[in-house]
Each structure stands twice: as C-alpha cells, then as structure tokens.
Amino acid sequence: MQVSVVQFRPWAPPLYLFGGLYRFSYNGNDKAYVGVMAQEVEAVMPEAVGRGRDGYLWVNYDRLGLQMQTWDEWVASGQRIPTTVPISH
C-alpha cells in the first residue's frame, strides 16, 4: 500500500517532535486521513514504527497515544490542523 501525501501543515507540541500531522490518501483511494509520517516518528520513537512484508513502514498509533482518523472524522471532532506553529517568547 503506497501513501501519497497531499497536504502538510505544521503542528504544535507535542506532535512537533514528529514533524507534524499530515493529510494524506492512499494511492487508488480518494478518502483522506490525518496521521503522522512513519519516518519522522521512527527518528524519535522507533518502538512505535514497524515494517510490513511489502517493505513499507507503518505506525502503531496506540504507542503514540493517538488515533488515526479520516479527514472527515477529524473535522467533525472540531479539531483543526493549525496553519502556524505557536512561538514561545
């Protein structure tokens, strides 16, 4: 299963450790999801990432304390991906 990232927005802590949340869809499927990028998670929390038989990385969202959701579920929950990262002074 290949992933095509179609939109990225920076995220605020603590997810900034992983680079952010992504809006993406799987190749051949128009349904959009919100999730993290396995390569970014692997760099800071390798125990939350595995590799499938097909060679692609996958993320164990339970290990992150997150739930992968469709974009529609994410929006319906009232959450939004910020367009800017808060800067502390």
Order of alpha helices (4+ residues) and beta strands (2+ residues): beta-beta-beta-alpha-beta-beta-alpha-beta-alpha
